[in-house]
Amino acid sequence: MKVLYSNMLPLGIQDNQETIDENIRQQISKADKVEIAVGYVSLASLEELDRIICESSVKQITLVIGMYYIEGMPEKIYYTALQINKKWKDMGIGEVRIVRPLKYHGKVYCFYKDGKPFSAVIGSANLSVLKLEASNRRQYEICSLTEDFDEALKISEFIKRVIAPSCSVNISEASDMPLIREQNVSLTGIDSVDELPKTDVNIYMKHKTELTFTLPLKVPAYDERFMDDTKHYTQSNINVCYSLDTRNPKKPKSRDWYEFQITVSSKIYSLPGYPEKNVPFYIVTDDGFMFKAHTTSQNNKQLSAVGSEHILGRWLKGRLENAGLVKHVLDTQADKDRVGMVTKEVLAAYGCDCLTFTKTDKTVIDDEGNELDVWIVEFSASNDEG
């Protein structure tokens, strides 16, 4: 048995000592099959493991994660794990699994060659040991490495029990696992936006009226993201940032990624009770932001925040960005692969494809002394199955 350490002062490694992450990397480099069963992972360590595996000669990889099905999984980690799981399955090399019936808190790593386990690591280190971040940079771990066949075989046999269907499922089948939404910081510090405590949001929710409208988010499919016409990506203006700013034809500029308006169809804005053009009201979002909005343009067909075309974008795109489903790009015209474009696949992964816009029976006095209606806006899923 060899003891493996974190390298952290005042407990830095000494002569002839090895760090945990270096040794795990060494074992992977010698293996053609790897099985890992840990309690927790981090976003960075998932990406690092995927990179290491794809650059190695490993032909089979199974990662089992043990604590999130009961505790809830941070959404960005969940969506990243889903993507890696799909990648590994498409490559035919492995999968990511989730323990369901209990909170598995063990941390074991087993390495194989030609069908036989040749080493195993066991100790306190979750997968995050592979890539230190601010949250675990001062978290010390200690593990042991065994290269004894019988001991490695016992670890192998145990991991097989954790992998078994009675204990874990592929992460794509764990659709009922609770997700922990990341805090949307895209609106933090903006003067025209207030952050509300959850108790206040709940109060507004209890004052909903029956006057409600569903606003579909029309976006292209992933394969349509290069079709530069109104039909495919600017109809809803969610992706209008990918259109050139033509106000200066000689020097067109990229538009801000957060630029965003909702274009509402005549079937909706012509209905009784829909907000009148240029009559301000307050929006309270389902996740606790409050700002002034209005309807504008011909036939009041566009919904936007008062004084800014970026606030709604910061709210909605910020949520998708926090979930790791889309990337904020600084220069949309330089985004040749359009990784920052919101697509049908992005919305499907998030589980929301429309805004539910509901009036409450509450009003709020603004800074000018005007009494304004309050509407609830929720990022939600439509009932349209077609």
C-alpha positions in Angstrom: 0.0 0.0 0.0 1.2 3.5 -0.8 -0.2 6.6 0.9 -1.2 9.5 -1.4 -1.5 13.1 -0.2 -2.8 16.5 -1.0 0.0 19.1 -1.5 -1.1 21.9 0.8 0.9 23.9 3.3 1.6 23.4 6.1 1.0 19.8 5.0 3.0 19.9 1.7 4.4 16.7 0.3 7.7 15.5 1.4 10.5 13.5 -0.3 9.2 10.3 -2.0 5.6 11.3 -1.5 3.0 11.4 -4.3 -0.1 13.6 -4.7 -3.5 12.0 -5.2 -4.3 13.7 -8.5 -0.9 12.9 -10.0 -1.2 9.2 -9.1 -4.7 8.9 -10.5 -3.5 10.3 -13.8 -0.6 7.9 -13.8 -3.0 4.9 -13.2 -5.3 6.1 -16.0 -2.3 6.3 -18.4 -1.6 2.6 -17.8 -5.2 1.4 -18.0 -7.5 0.4 -20.7 -10.6 0.5 -18.4 -11.4 2.7 -15.5 -14.2 2.6 -12.9 -14.8 5.4 -10.5 -17.5 5.7 -7.7 -17.5 8.9 -5.7 -20.0 11.0 -3.7 -19.5 14.4 -5.4 -18.0 15.9 -8.5 -17.2 19.4 -9.6 -17.8 21.0 -13.0 -14.0 21.4 -13.6 -13.2 17.9 -12.5 -15.9 16.4 -14.9 -14.3 18.3 -17.8 -10.8 17.3 -16.7 -11.7 13.6 -16.4 -13.3 13.8 -19.9 -10.1 15.4 -21.3 -7.8 12.8 -19.6 -9.9 9.9 -20.8 -10.1 11.2 -24.4 -6.4 11.7 -24.5 -5.6 8.3 -23.1 -5.8 4.7 -24.3 -8.8 4.0 -22.1 -11.5 2.0 -24.0 -14.0 1.8 -21.2 -14.9 4.4 -18.5 -17.7 4.3 -15.9 -18.2 7.2 -13.4 -20.8 6.7 -10.7 -21.9 9.7 -8.6 -23.5 9.0 -5.3 -25.0 11.9 -3.3 -27.0 14.0 -5.7 -30.2 12.0 -6.3 -31.4 12.6 -2.8 -29.6 15.9 -2.1 -30.2 17.6 -5.5 -27.6 18.3 -8.2 -26.3 21.7 -9.2 -27.8 22.3 -12.6 -24.5 23.3 -14.4 -22.9 20.1 -13.1 -25.9 18.1 -14.2 -26.0 19.4 -17.7 -22.3 19.0 -18.1 -22.5 15.4 -16.8 -25.3 14.7 -19.3 -23.3 16.0 -22.2 -20.2 13.9 -21.2 -22.4 10.9 -20.7 -23.8 11.3 -24.2 -20.4 11.8 -25.6 -19.0 8.7 -24.0 -22.0 6.6 -25.1 -21.8 7.9 -28.7 -18.1 7.0 -28.6 -18.9 3.6 -27.2 -16.6 3.9 -24.3 -18.7 4.4 -21.2 -21.3 6.3 -19.2 -22.1 8.4 -16.1 -24.4 6.8 -13.5 -26.3 8.2 -10.5 -26.9 6.2 -7.3 -30.6 6.3 -6.4 -31.7 4.3 -3.3 -29.2 5.8 -0.8 -26.6 8.5 -0.3 -23.4 6.9 -1.4 -20.4 8.8 0.0 -17.5 6.5 -0.8 -14.6 7.4 -3.0 -12.9 4.6 -4.9 -11.1 4.4 -8.2 -10.2 1.1 -9.9 -7.9 0.6 -12.9 -7.8 -2.4 -15.3 -5.6 -3.9 -18.0 -6.7 -6.7 -20.2 -9.8 -7.3 -18.2 -8.1 -7.5 -14.8 -7.8 -4.8 -12.0 -4.2 -3.9 -11.4 -4.6 -1.1 -8.9 -7.1 0.9 -6.9 -7.2 4.2 -5.0 -9.4 4.5 -1.9 -9.7 7.4 0.5 -11.3 10.8 1.1 -10.9 12.3 -2.3 -14.0 13.1 -4.5 -13.5 13.6 -8.2 -12.8 17.3 -7.6 -9.3 16.3 -6.5 -8.5 16.2 -10.3 -9.0 20.0 -10.7 -8.8 22.3 -7.7 -11.1 25.3 -7.6 -11.7 28.1 -5.1 -14.2 25.9 -3.2 -11.8 23.1 -2.5 -8.4 24.7 -2.9 -7.8 24.5 0.9 -9.5 21.1 1.4 -7.0 18.5 2.3 -7.4 14.8 1.2 -5.6 11.6 1.9 -5.9 8.3 0.1 -4.1 5.0 -0.4 -3.0 3.2 -3.5 -3.0 -0.6 -3.6 -1.3 -2.6 -6.4 -2.1 -5.9 -4.8 -4.3 -7.9 -7.1 -6.6 -9.4 -4.4 -7.1 -5.9 -2.8 -7.8 -4.3 -6.2 -10.2 -7.1 -7.0 -12.2 -6.5 -3.8 -12.5 -2.8 -4.8 -13.6 -3.9 -8.3 -16.2 -6.2 -7.0 -17.6 -3.5 -4.8 -17.8 -0.9 -7.6 -19.7 -3.6 -9.7 -22.3 -3.6 -7.0 -22.6 0.2 -7.1 -22.9 0.1 -10.9 -25.6 -2.6 -10.8 -29.1 -1.4 -11.8 -30.4 -2.1 -8.3 -28.1 0.7 -7.1 -27.6 3.2 -9.9 -28.9 4.3 -13.3 -27.6 6.1 -16.3 -27.8 9.8 -15.6 -30.1 10.2 -18.6 -32.7 8.0 -16.7 -32.5 10.1 -13.5 -34.9 12.7 -14.9 -36.7 13.0 -11.5 -33.5 14.0 -9.7 -33.9 17.5 -8.1 -31.8 20.2 -9.6 -30.3 23.1 -7.7 -30.7 26.2 -9.8 -27.6 28.4 -9.9 -28.1 32.0 -8.7 -28.5 34.3 -11.7 -26.0 37.1 -11.1 -26.4 38.7 -14.6 -28.9 41.3 -13.1 -27.1 41.9 -9.9 -26.1 45.5 -9.4 -28.3 47.0 -12.1 -29.9 50.1 -10.8 -33.3 49.6 -12.5 -33.6 46.0 -11.2 -34.6 45.0 -7.6 -33.8 41.6 -6.1 -36.7 40.2 -4.1 -36.5 37.7 -1.3 -38.3 34.4 -2.0 -41.0 35.3 0.6 -42.0 38.4 -1.5 -42.1 36.4 -4.7 -44.4 33.8 -3.0 -46.7 36.7 -2.0 -47.0 37.9 -5.5 -47.5 34.4 -6.8 -50.5 34.0 -4.4 -52.1 37.1 -6.0 -52.2 35.8 -9.5 -55.4 36.5 -11.5 -56.8 34.4 -14.2 -55.5 36.8 -16.8 -52.5 35.0 -18.3 -50.7 34.7 -21.6 -48.2 32.1 -22.9 -45.4 33.7 -25.0 -43.6 31.0 -27.0 -39.8 31.4 -27.5 -39.2 30.9 -31.2 -35.6 29.8 -31.8 -33.8 27.7 -34.5 -32.8 24.1 -34.2 -29.1 23.6 -33.8 -28.6 22.6 -37.4 -30.5 25.8 -38.5 -28.3 28.2 -36.5 -26.4 29.4 -39.7 -29.6 30.1 -41.7 -29.4 33.9 -41.6 -33.0 35.0 -42.1 -35.8 36.3 -40.0 -37.7 33.0 -40.0 -34.9 31.0 -38.4 -33.5 33.1 -35.6 -34.6 36.7 -35.4 -38.3 36.2 -35.3 -38.4 36.2 -31.5 -35.4 38.5 -31.3 -33.8 36.3 -28.7 -30.9 35.8 -31.1 -31.1 39.2 -32.7 -27.6 39.9 -31.4 -26.4 37.8 -34.4 -27.8 40.3 -36.9 -25.4 43.1 -37.9 -26.0 46.5 -36.4 -26.7 48.4 -39.6 -27.1 51.9 -38.1 -23.6 52.6 -39.4 -23.4 50.6 -42.7 -19.7 51.5 -43.3 -18.7 50.1 -39.9 -21.2 47.6 -38.7 -20.8 46.6 -35.1 -21.6 43.5 -33.1 -24.7 43.7 -31.0 -24.7 43.0 -27.3 -25.2 39.3 -26.6 -27.9 40.2 -24.0 -29.9 42.3 -26.4 -33.4 40.8 -26.3 -37.0 41.5 -26.9 -40.1 39.3 -27.0 -42.0 39.6 -30.3 -45.6 38.6 -29.5 -48.0 37.3 -32.2 -51.2 39.1 -33.1 -53.1 36.1 -31.6 -51.8 37.2 -28.2 -51.5 41.0 -28.2 -55.0 41.3 -29.6 -56.6 39.4 -26.7 -58.5 41.3 -24.0 -56.4 42.4 -21.1 -53.0 42.3 -22.8 -51.0 45.4 -21.7 -51.5 48.6 -23.6 -48.7 50.1 -25.7 -46.2 52.2 -23.8 -48.1 51.8 -20.5 -45.5 50.8 -18.0 -46.0 48.0 -15.4 -43.8 46.0 -13.1 -42.5 42.5 -13.9 -41.7 40.1 -11.0 -39.8 37.0 -12.3 -40.2 33.6 -10.8 -36.6 33.7 -9.5 -36.9 37.0 -7.6 -36.2 40.0 -9.9 -38.4 43.0 -10.3 -38.1 45.7 -13.0 -40.3 48.0 -15.0 -41.5 46.9 -18.4 -43.8 47.9 -21.2 -45.1 46.8 -24.7 -43.9 48.8 -27.7 -43.7 48.8 -31.5 -46.6 48.6 -33.9 -49.6 46.9 -32.3 -47.7 46.7 -29.0 -46.2 43.5 -30.3 -42.9 43.7 -28.4 -42.4 43.2 -24.7 -39.2 44.7 -23.2 -37.9 46.3 -20.0 -38.3 50.1 -19.8 -35.1 51.8 -20.9 -33.1 48.7 -21.7 -33.1 45.9 -24.3 -30.7 43.9 -22.2 -32.5 43.3 -18.9 -34.8 40.6 -20.2 -31.9 39.0 -22.0 -29.8 39.1 -18.8 -32.6 37.4 -17.0 -33.4 34.6 -19.4 -30.0 34.1 -21.1 -28.3 34.4 -17.8 -30.3 31.4 -16.5 -29.3 29.3 -19.5 -25.7 30.5 -19.2 -25.6 29.6 -15.5 -26.9 26.1 -16.4 -24.0 25.7 -18.7 -26.2 25.3 -21.8 -25.1 28.4 -23.7 -22.1 30.6 -23.6 -22.0 34.3 -23.3 -19.9 35.7 -26.1 -18.3 39.1 -26.1 -18.3 39.5 -29.9 -21.2 37.9 -31.6 -19.9 38.6 -35.1 -16.7 36.7 -34.2 -18.7 33.7 -32.9 -18.4 31.7 -36.1 -19.7 28.5 -34.5 -22.5 30.4 -32.8 -22.0 28.8 -29.5 -23.9 31.7 -27.9 -27.0 31.1 -30.0 -30.1 29.9 -28.1 -31.5 26.8 -30.0 -34.4 24.4 -29.6 -32.0 21.9 -28.1 -30.8 24.4 -25.4 -34.4 25.1 -24.4 -35.3 21.4 -24.4 -32.3 20.6 -22.2 -33.4 23.3 -19.7 -37.0 22.1 -19.9 -38.5 25.5 -20.6 -39.6 26.9 -24.0 -41.9 29.8 -23.2 -42.7 32.6 -20.9 -45.9 32.6 -18.9 -47.1 36.2 -18.4 -49.7 36.5 -15.6 -51.3 39.6 -14.1 -51.6 39.9 -10.3 -54.1 41.9 -8.3 -51.2 43.8 -6.7 -49.9 47.3 -7.7 -46.7 49.1 -6.8 -46.0 52.9 -6.6 -43.0 53.8 -8.8 -40.5 56.6 -8.1 -42.6 59.1 -9.9 -45.6 58.3 -7.8 -47.5 56.3 -10.4 -49.4 53.2 -9.3 -48.4 50.4 -11.7 -49.8 46.9 -12.2 -47.6 43.9 -11.3 -47.3 41.0 -13.7 -45.5 37.6 -12.9 -43.2 36.3 -15.6 -42.2 32.6 -15.4 -39.7 30.7 -17.6 -41.8 27.6 -18.1 -42.6 24.6 -20.4 -45.4 24.8 -22.9 -48.1 22.1 -23.1 -47.7 21.9 -26.8 -46.5 18.3 -27.6 -46.5 18.9 -31.3 
